[in-house]
Amino acid sequence: MTEAAYLNNDLWNRALQRREELIDRLRAEQTDAYRLFSGSAEGRPGLTVDRYGELLLVQNFFEPLREEERRLLEAFAGREGLLLNIWPKFDKELMKAGSLEARQNLKDTAKLRTCLEQGQKFYVDARSCGCDPYLYLDFRCGRRWLRAETKRRLDERQAGASEPVRALNCFAYTCTAGVAASQSGAVKVFNVDFGGWCLDLGRKNARLNSVRDKDFLCWQEDFFPVIRQLAGLDVKGRGARRRKYLHVKAQQFDIIVLDPPTLAKSIFGKVDIVNDYQALLKPCLLALAPGGALLAVNHSSEVSGQGWREALLRCADKNKLALTSCEFLSLDEDFPAFAGSEHPVKVAVLRR
C-alpha cells in the first residue's frame, strides 16, 4: 500500500479544511449530517467518513482499516464527542450484527438515533447489518430544493385554498424526500416503495417532524403498476396477469421525485437507469400537472450528464410533453467529483 493509499493526518486535515466553510453553512441552516471524507475523490479509495448527528460512521469497502487510520478516527470522534461506528463493507461476515468490528467499541450504537437537516429530523442507524444509511447525504441538494419548491408553491397559493400541493415520491426508501416536501398541512405526499420496512421507517420520519398521517400516504407496491395507473395508462404484461396489485386512480401531481436504483427487475418491468431511463420518466411526466416540477436522479457513472440531459429532453419531446426548463442541481462540496471526471450523481429539475 502506498503512502497516499491510507488515511493520514495530512489527507484528513486537508479534507476538513476544504469543508470548513460548508460545515459552517450547514450548521447555520440546522444541519448536522454531512460527509467528512470521500476517499475515492480525496486520496484513500474505498473509505468514507460521515457524520450523522452524534454518530461518526466509517465505511471501508475494500480492506480493513490500518491501525493508524483507526487511531486517527478514534481521536477525532473523542474530540468532537461523537460515537464511532465502523462498517467493514468489504466483508459480509464482519458486518453481521454482534460481530466485534460491527460493534466497534460501543455497546449502544445499535439503535435508531436522529440527525438534523435544515431543522428536520431523520432517523439513522449506526449498525444496520449491510443496509445503506437511512439518509442519503449526496441527495441533500434535492431535499433542499424540495423544501424551497414546496414553500414557494404554498406562498403562491391563496390562504385556505381547497386543493393542497400534491407530491409523489417514487422509490421512496425511508421517505426522506417525502418528509422534506411536507412543509405543512397544505402538502399531501404519496410515497411509493416495494419495501415495507423502509416505508415503516418513513412513517416514523414523518411523525418525528409532526407530519399528519392523513397527509403522508405510503403505498407498498411496485413502481410500474402504480405510476402507470396514476398516468392513466393500462397495467400490462406478465405482472398484471399473475398477481394482484394496488389499485389507484389516475391523478396529477405538482411535484414528483424519481430516484430509482441502478438496476432492478420485477414481473411488472425492469428498472435500468443506464439504458432505459425513459421507461421510468414517461409515466412520471404524464402524471405531472401542467406547471409542475419533476426532480429526477441518475447516479450511474456510466451515464454522462450531457447524455442524460439529451435523453430526458428526447423522452419529453417524443411523448409531446413540452418542458419549460431542464436544470441540474449542484451537489454540496462534501461530495467532490473524482479526479478528471464528473460526479456520478446527477440531479435534474424538469418543469412542464
C-alpha distance (Angstrom), angle and dihedral (degrees) to the residues before:
residue distance angle dihedral
M1 . . .
T2 3.81 . .
E3 3.78 125.9 .
A4 3.81 91.2 -103.2
A5 3.79 93.8 47.8
Y6 3.80 96.8 77.3
L7 3.78 133.2 54.0
N8 3.79 111.6 -95.5
N9 3.78 134.5 166.2
D10 3.80 93.8 -91.0
L11 3.81 94.8 52.1
W12 3.79 92.2 43.5
N13 3.80 95.8 47.2
R14 3.81 92.8 46.9
A15 3.82 89.8 51.5
L16 3.81 91.3 50.6
Q17 3.80 91.8 47.8
R18 3.81 91.3 52.1
R19 3.81 89.0 53.7
E20 3.78 98.9 43.4
E21 3.81 96.2 98.5
L22 3.82 92.4 41.2
I23 3.81 93.0 50.8
D24 3.81 90.1 50.5
R25 3.82 89.4 52.9
L26 3.79 92.3 46.6
R27 3.78 92.3 50.1
A28 3.80 89.7 50.2
E29 3.82 89.7 55.6
Q30 3.83 91.0 47.2
T31 3.81 97.2 -103.5
D32 3.80 122.9 142.0
A33 3.82 100.1 166.6
Y34 3.81 118.4 90.0
R35 3.80 144.5 124.5
L36 3.78 114.6 -92.8
F37 3.80 97.9 -176.7
S38 3.82 131.2 18.3
G39 3.78 104.3 -169.0
S40 3.79 100.1 -167.8
A41 3.80 90.3 58.3
E42 3.80 99.0 32.4
G43 3.78 107.3 48.6
R44 3.80 106.7 -82.6
P45 3.83 108.9 81.3
G46 3.78 115.3 -153.7
L47 3.81 97.8 25.2
T48 3.80 128.6 100.7
V49 3.80 128.9 173.7
D50 3.81 119.1 -162.1
R51 3.75 134.8 177.4
Y52 3.81 118.6 -142.8
G53 3.79 106.8 178.3
E54 3.79 106.2 -69.1
L55 3.81 93.2 -5.2
L56 3.79 127.1 93.5
L57 3.80 104.5 -159.2
V58 3.81 117.6 -164.3
Q59 3.82 119.1 -170.4
N60 3.80 119.1 -170.9
F61 3.78 111.2 -173.4
F62 3.80 104.6 178.0
E63 3.79 111.6 32.3
P64 3.81 144.2 -8.4
L65 3.77 119.8 -71.8
R66 3.75 117.0 -97.5
E67 3.79 116.1 -118.6
E68 3.82 89.7 -112.4
E69 3.80 90.3 54.7
R70 3.77 92.5 48.7
R71 3.80 92.6 50.5
L72 3.82 91.9 48.8
L73 3.81 92.5 51.4
E74 3.80 93.6 43.6
A75 3.80 90.1 51.8
F76 3.82 92.4 49.6
A77 3.81 92.5 47.6
G78 3.79 89.8 49.8
R79 3.82 93.7 50.6
E80 3.81 92.6 48.0
G81 3.80 95.4 42.1
L82 3.82 92.9 -119.7
L83 3.80 131.0 148.3
L84 3.80 109.2 -117.8
N85 3.80 119.4 -140.6
I86 3.81 125.4 173.3
W87 3.80 123.7 -158.4
P88 3.83 110.2 -160.4
K89 3.79 94.1 -156.7
F90 3.78 92.5 171.8
D91 3.83 89.5 72.2
K92 3.81 122.3 46.2
E93 3.77 92.3 -165.5
L94 3.79 92.3 57.2
M95 3.80 90.6 50.1
K96 3.79 93.5 59.8
A97 3.77 114.3 114.1
G98 3.76 112.0 -92.7
S99 3.78 97.4 27.5
L100 3.79 116.7 134.0
E101 3.81 93.7 -120.3
A102 3.78 93.7 47.6
R103 3.81 91.9 51.5
Q104 3.79 91.0 47.6
N105 3.79 100.2 -171.2
L106 3.80 96.1 -48.2
K107 3.78 125.5 99.6
D108 3.80 94.7 -170.4
T109 3.80 103.7 50.0
A110 3.80 94.2 93.9
K111 3.77 96.2 84.3
L112 3.78 137.9 81.8
R113 3.77 115.5 -85.7
T114 3.78 131.9 173.6
C115 3.77 136.4 -119.4
L116 3.79 131.9 -173.0
E117 3.80 132.1 -118.3
Q118 3.80 117.5 176.5
G119 3.77 88.4 -25.0
Q120 3.80 94.8 -52.5
K121 3.79 118.5 118.1
F122 3.82 124.0 -133.1
Y123 3.77 131.4 -176.2
V124 3.80 118.9 -118.6
D125 3.79 131.0 -178.0
A126 3.79 120.6 -143.6
R127 3.77 93.5 -156.2
S128 3.79 116.2 24.8
C129 3.80 99.8 160.6
G130 3.79 98.0 -110.2
C131 3.81 100.2 -35.6
D132 3.78 117.2 127.6
P133 3.81 117.4 -99.5
Y134 3.79 110.7 -80.3
L135 3.81 92.5 -121.4
Y136 3.81 118.3 51.7
L137 3.79 104.0 -143.7
D138 3.82 95.4 -165.2
F139 3.83 88.6 63.6
R140 3.81 92.2 59.9
C141 3.80 89.9 107.2
G142 3.80 89.3 56.5
R143 3.79 94.3 50.2
R144 3.82 90.0 46.2
W145 3.81 88.5 53.4
L146 3.81 91.2 48.2
R147 3.80 92.0 54.0
A148 3.80 92.1 48.8
E149 3.81 93.8 43.5
T150 3.80 95.3 50.2
K151 3.81 91.4 45.7
R152 3.80 90.4 50.7
R153 3.79 91.4 50.5
L154 3.79 92.2 47.0
D155 3.80 91.3 50.1
E156 3.81 90.6 50.8
R157 3.78 93.4 52.6
Q158 3.76 120.7 83.1
A159 3.79 117.2 -105.5
G160 3.77 111.4 -93.3
A161 3.81 94.8 19.4
S162 3.79 109.8 170.5
E163 3.81 94.9 -137.8
P164 3.81 117.3 67.2
V165 3.78 125.4 -147.2
R166 3.81 104.1 -90.7
A167 3.79 123.4 -148.5
L168 3.81 131.1 -174.8
N169 3.82 118.9 -156.8
C170 3.83 111.2 -164.0
F171 3.83 121.1 -163.1
A172 3.80 84.2 12.0
Y173 3.84 99.2 179.9
T174 3.84 103.6 178.6
C175 3.83 91.3 -6.4
T176 3.80 96.5 -116.2
A177 3.81 90.7 142.7
G178 3.80 89.3 50.5
V179 3.78 91.5 50.5
A180 3.81 90.4 48.3
A181 3.81 88.9 55.6
S182 3.80 93.0 48.4
Q183 3.77 98.9 87.8
S184 3.82 96.2 148.4
G185 3.78 143.8 -18.9
A186 3.80 87.4 -75.5
V187 3.81 88.8 74.6
K188 3.80 121.5 76.8
V189 3.80 114.4 -167.5
F190 3.81 128.6 -164.4
N191 3.82 115.0 -163.2
V192 3.82 120.0 -163.2
D193 3.80 124.1 -165.4
F194 3.80 136.4 136.5
G195 3.82 93.1 -136.3
G196 3.76 115.1 90.5
W197 3.81 95.6 -167.5
C198 3.79 94.0 54.5
L199 3.82 92.2 48.1
D200 3.80 88.6 50.9
L201 3.80 88.2 55.0
G202 3.80 88.7 45.4
R203 3.80 90.2 57.2
K204 3.80 88.8 50.8
N205 3.81 89.6 51.1
A206 3.80 89.6 52.0
R207 3.81 93.8 49.1
L208 3.79 89.9 46.4
N209 3.82 85.9 63.1
S210 3.82 96.0 43.3
V211 3.80 93.5 -107.7
R212 3.79 110.0 158.7
D213 3.80 116.6 -116.9
K214 3.80 92.0 -130.1
D215 3.81 90.0 58.2
F216 3.80 94.5 47.3
L217 3.80 114.4 61.0
C218 3.81 123.2 -177.3
W219 3.81 119.2 -160.4
Q220 3.80 114.3 -165.8
E221 3.78 100.8 -154.0
D222 3.78 144.7 106.2
F223 3.80 113.5 -76.5
F224 3.81 97.0 -123.7
P225 3.83 102.8 59.2
V226 3.81 91.3 43.6
I227 3.79 98.0 47.6
R228 3.79 93.7 42.8
Q229 3.79 91.5 53.6
L230 3.80 92.4 45.7
A231 3.82 88.4 51.1
G232 3.81 91.8 50.6
L233 3.82 93.7 -109.8
D234 3.79 128.7 132.0
V235 3.78 120.0 -104.4
K236 3.78 103.4 -121.3
G237 3.77 141.2 178.0
R238 3.75 136.4 36.7
G239 3.81 94.7 -32.5
A240 3.77 94.1 57.9
R241 3.80 90.3 53.2
R242 3.80 100.3 40.8
R243 3.78 107.6 45.3
K244 3.75 143.3 19.8
Y245 3.78 117.2 -105.7
L246 3.77 137.8 -171.2
H247 3.82 112.1 -79.0
V248 3.80 117.7 -142.3
K249 3.79 133.8 169.4
A250 3.78 124.4 -108.6
Q251 3.79 110.2 -98.0
Q252 3.78 141.6 149.1
F253 3.77 132.0 -121.3
D254 3.78 136.2 -148.3
I255 3.83 92.1 -143.1
I256 3.80 129.8 23.9
V257 3.81 126.8 -174.8
L258 3.82 116.6 -156.3
D259 3.81 111.5 -175.2
P260 3.83 107.1 152.2
P261 3.81 129.3 179.1
T262 3.78 118.1 -105.8
L263 3.78 96.2 -104.2
A264 3.80 132.6 -1.7
K265 3.78 136.0 151.0
S266 3.79 135.1 -160.2
I267 3.78 136.3 160.8
F268 3.81 87.5 -91.2
G269 3.79 97.9 55.6
K270 3.77 149.6 -55.4
V271 3.79 128.5 -82.5
D272 3.80 109.7 -147.2
I273 3.80 114.2 159.7
V274 3.81 92.4 179.9
N275 3.80 101.8 53.4
D276 3.80 106.5 15.9
Y277 3.79 114.5 24.4
Q278 3.80 86.9 141.0
A279 3.82 91.0 71.7
L280 3.80 87.9 62.9
L281 3.79 96.7 38.5
K282 3.81 101.1 49.9
P283 3.84 98.7 65.0
C284 3.81 90.1 41.9
L285 3.79 90.9 55.4
L286 3.80 89.7 48.4
A287 3.81 89.1 53.2
L288 3.82 92.3 48.4
A289 3.79 114.3 100.3
P290 3.82 119.5 -128.1
G291 3.78 106.1 -86.5
G292 3.81 89.8 24.1
A293 3.80 128.5 130.3
L294 3.80 129.1 -133.4
L295 3.80 120.7 -156.9
A296 3.81 107.1 -154.1
V297 3.82 126.2 -173.5
N298 3.80 132.1 -163.6
H299 3.81 117.6 177.7
S300 3.79 100.3 175.7
S301 3.81 117.5 120.7
E302 3.81 87.8 -153.0
V303 3.81 91.2 70.0
S304 3.81 120.9 70.0
G305 3.78 120.7 -142.0
Q306 3.79 92.5 -119.9
G307 3.79 93.3 46.7
W308 3.79 91.7 49.3
R309 3.81 92.3 47.9
E310 3.79 89.9 53.4
A311 3.82 90.8 49.4
L312 3.82 91.5 51.0
L313 3.79 93.4 49.7
R314 3.80 92.1 43.6
C315 3.81 91.0 53.1
A316 3.80 92.4 51.1
D317 3.81 92.6 46.3
K318 3.81 93.8 46.7
N319 3.80 91.2 54.0
K320 3.82 93.5 43.1
L321 3.80 92.4 -116.4
A322 3.78 103.0 142.1
L323 3.80 116.6 -145.6
T324 3.79 123.2 -154.9
S325 3.81 93.5 -158.9
C326 3.80 146.3 -5.0
E327 3.80 115.2 -158.9
F328 3.79 131.9 169.7
L329 3.81 123.0 -134.5
S330 3.80 119.8 -137.0
L331 3.78 119.8 -125.6
D332 3.79 117.0 -125.3
E333 3.79 119.2 -96.9
D334 3.80 94.5 -99.5
F335 3.81 87.2 74.7
P336 3.81 104.2 57.6
A337 3.78 120.7 -179.9
F338 3.78 119.6 -106.1
A339 3.80 114.3 -95.2
G340 3.80 111.1 -78.9
S341 3.79 95.8 4.0
E342 3.78 141.8 77.6
H343 3.78 120.9 -102.8
P344 3.82 112.4 -87.8
V345 3.83 91.9 -134.9
K346 3.79 111.7 83.0
V347 3.81 122.3 -179.0
A348 3.82 119.6 -170.1
V349 3.80 132.8 -175.8
L350 3.81 114.4 -149.2
R351 3.80 118.5 -169.0
R352 3.79 127.0 -164.2
